Amino acid sequence: MDRAPVSLDFAMMKLQSMPMKLILSTHNVTLTKAIEDHIVSRIEHLDHLDRFAIDARVILEHDTTKPTDRQFKCSIRLAMPGPDLFAEDAEPDLYAAMDLVVKKIEQQIRKRHNKYKARKHSEASNSKRRRQEAGI
C-alpha cells in the first residue's frame, strides 16, 4: 500500500506581517499628491521600526483662528498590540508638523522597544543568578 507524500506547506510558511493600514483625513486642507506621498513615506519608515503596528490614523488640520505660528496641526495615532501610540504637533508649516509628529512617534516606538528589551534582559539575568546561587 503506497502512501502519497503529505504536503506540509503551512509549516513552511514564514510569519509575514500584514502591511500597515493608513487612514488619512484632513480638515480645511487640500490633500495633494505631494502631501500624501510625504505622509506615506514617513509611515513606511514607522512600519520598518515596528512591524507589529496595525494601522496609522493621520489627521491633518488647518486652523485659521489660531496664530500664524501654530496654524497647521498634524496628529498620528498608531494602533498596535497594547496601548496605542499618539502624538500631535502644530507648526506654521504643514510639512514641519508632519515631520515632528513622526519624530515623536519614533521616539515612543524606541522607548517601548527598549523597555521590552530591558525586561527580557533582566529576566534572563535573574534566572542566571538563581542558577549560579543554586550551585550549578
C-alpha positions in Angstrom: 0.0 0.0 0.0 1.7 3.2 -1.2 1.1 6.4 0.6 1.1 9.7 -1.1 3.5 12.2 0.4 1.8 14.6 2.7 2.4 18.3 2.0 3.1 20.5 4.9 3.1 23.8 3.2 1.6 25.5 6.2 4.6 24.5 8.3 7.0 26.1 5.8 5.2 29.4 5.6 7.1 32.3 7.2 5.4 34.7 9.5 4.7 37.7 7.3 3.4 40.8 8.8 0.5 42.4 7.2 1.1 45.9 5.7 0.1 48.7 8.0 -3.2 50.3 7.0 -3.1 54.1 6.6 -6.2 56.2 7.4 -5.6 59.8 6.3 -8.2 62.5 7.0 -7.9 66.3 6.5 -9.8 69.3 7.9 -9.5 72.5 5.9 -6.5 71.1 4.0 -6.5 70.2 0.3 -4.8 66.8 0.1 -2.3 66.9 -2.7 -0.3 64.1 -4.2 2.9 65.6 -2.6 1.4 65.7 0.9 0.1 62.1 0.5 3.5 60.9 -0.7 5.2 62.6 2.2 2.9 61.0 4.7 3.2 57.6 3.1 7.0 57.7 3.1 7.1 58.7 6.8 4.6 56.0 7.7 6.6 53.3 5.8 9.6 54.3 7.9 7.5 53.8 11.1 6.4 50.4 9.7 10.1 49.5 9.3 10.7 50.4 13.0 7.8 48.4 14.4 6.4 45.6 12.2 3.6 44.8 14.7 1.8 48.1 14.1 -1.7 47.6 12.8 -2.8 50.9 11.4 -1.9 54.6 11.4 -4.6 57.3 11.6 -3.2 60.6 10.4 -5.3 63.8 10.8 -4.1 67.0 9.1 -5.8 70.2 10.1 -5.5 73.9 9.1 -7.0 76.3 11.7 -7.2 79.9 10.6 -8.4 81.1 14.0 -5.0 80.2 15.6 -2.0 82.4 15.5 0.1 82.0 12.3 2.9 80.2 14.2 0.5 77.3 15.0 -1.9 77.1 12.1 -1.2 73.6 10.8 -1.7 70.6 13.1 -0.8 67.0 12.4 -1.8 64.1 14.7 -1.0 60.4 14.4 -2.5 57.5 16.3 -0.6 54.3 15.8 -2.6 51.2 16.7 -0.6 48.3 17.9 -0.9 45.5 20.4 -1.0 47.0 23.8 -1.6 50.8 24.3 -1.8 52.8 21.1 0.8 55.5 20.5 -0.4 59.1 19.9 1.4 62.3 19.0 0.4 65.7 17.7 2.1 68.9 16.8 1.2 72.3 15.5 3.5 74.4 13.3 3.4 77.2 10.8 4.3 74.7 8.0 2.4 71.5 7.4 5.4 69.5 6.3 7.3 70.6 9.5 4.3 69.5 11.6 4.2 66.1 9.9 8.0 65.6 10.4 7.9 66.5 14.0 4.9 64.2 14.8 6.6 61.3 13.1 9.8 62.0 15.1 7.7 61.9 18.3 6.1 58.6 17.3 9.6 57.2 16.5 10.8 58.1 20.0 7.8 56.4 21.6 8.4 53.2 19.5 12.1 53.2 20.5 11.2 53.7 24.2 8.7 50.9 24.1 11.2 48.6 22.3 13.9 49.4 24.8 11.6 48.7 27.8 10.8 45.3 26.3 14.5 44.5 25.8 15.4 45.6 29.3 12.6 43.5 30.8 13.7 40.4 28.8 17.4 41.1 29.8 16.6 41.4 33.5 14.5 38.1 33.4 17.4 36.3 31.8 20.0 37.7 34.2 17.8 36.9 37.2 17.4 33.2 36.2 21.2 33.0 35.5 21.9 34.4 39.0 19.5 31.9 40.6 21.2 29.0 38.8 24.6 30.2 40.0 23.4 30.6 43.6 21.9 27.1 43.5 25.5 25.8 42.8 25.2 24.6 39.3 
